[in-house]
Amino acid sequence: MSPRLTLAIAVLCLAAGTAQAQQQGVSKNEIVIGTIQDLSGPIAGYGKQARNGMQLRVDEANEQGGVYDRKLRLAVEDSAYDPKRAILAAQKLVNQDKIFMLVGHIGTAQNNAVMPILFERNIVNYLPLTASKDMYEPHHKLKYALFASYYDQMRLSVPKLAKDKNIGKVCAIYQDDDFGAEVLKGAEDGLKSIGKEMVEKTSFKRGAADFSSQVAKMKASGCEMVVMGTIIRETVGTMAEARKTGFNPVFIASFAAYSDLIHKLGGKAVEGFYATMSSQTPYTDEQDLAIRFWANKYKTKFNEDPTVMSVYGYTMVDMFIKAARKTGPQLTTDNFIKAMDLSTFPPDSFGSPKMTYSSTRRLGTEAMRLSQIVDGRWKVVSDYVSDPRSARAAVPSASTVKTTATRS
């Protein structure tokens, strides 16, 4: 080999090594991903379960050799569901933990607060645990979203359920923030499509515990359906107050209220409650063998039953692993984006629909379905629906999804 060729090869190798060394969060032996969850605030029940689901998938991957011989490390910070604390958490993850990517960050306002911090450092906000449109609109190369938006969930599900139940008067109770506003707007626009309007709208501050005045207003308006921009405690509190006063409309909420904590905390008061959803709650005695196997594996590791939030956390990390493996040994933000923009994720064991991403499409699917609390547990009561005006790929119905024992 000529000296000139030897020198050229050496320069190229040095450049490649320098490029890799400059990629934050990726070393020869490790990939650091971060997440911000509510571990001590009003939705800590969600945050802890999401964190556990993420850790389970990280541990599985590491037991199998990691990603191109790099082990995954999950750095976790607590926001207590406070946007200001989320900013501090993001700054720590970015500047001290040196994360490669932020995965599954919980909360709409919290994500909106930290995205500028991430984007300034060329860090992807990957599959946040919120269904806000802000997670994929306006388009940005560092945004990838997992869920149909709260707006579309309500816009499609509320008029359909109102027609199915022959509902006359519809009300709304919603959290006074970005999340609640999006739920309300979606419901209002959906009702307009069938010639209806809200007869009463009432809000509450994040963290509220007393909903008696809001329930009284809706009851006085004769509401037959209540759209809920609520999460855990607010859902249970509103419905318990309603039942206590003899107010029994149809209640419907978004993905945010699809949790086993609703029926565990609410008991009989939440019977009949509807929520939009995609992945199925993984009960340990589930008839589906794949879901039951996974749920019992989770329970063995964490000594508690999993929830759908555990599934979401697991799924988000699983999708990251698949895309990172597709990227190849040279893992950089730009290479990861190229791989994601050519990725399709098939339906999984939990009944999630197919998800497809591209350079112009940063929401994997617009599809969602309805579940209802029946005899103290969630039961899927509809097939997937999506906007008929959408050009996105069709999704299989719940009855046609082929399951597998585990996700690879």
Secondary structure, DSSP 4 states (H G I P E B T S, - for coil): --HHHHHHHHHHHHHHHHHHHHSTTB-SSEEEEEEEE-SSSTTHHHHHHHHHHHHHHHHHHHHTT-BTTBEEEEEEEE-TT-HHHHHHHHHHHHHTS--SEEE--B-HHHHHHHHHHHHHTT-EEES-B---GGGTSS--TTEEB-S--HHHHHHHHHHHHHHHTT---EEEEEESSHHHHHHHHHHHHHHHTTT--EEEEEEE-TT----HHHHHHHHHTT-SEEEEE--SHHHHHHHHHHHHTT---EEEE-GGG-SHHHHHHHGGGGTT-EEEESSPP--TT-SSHHHHHHHHHHHHHHSS---HHHHHHHHHHHHHHHHHHHH-SS--HHHHHHHHTT-EE---TT-PPPEE-BTTB-BS---BEEEEEETTEEEE-S--B--TT--SPP---GGGPPP-SS--
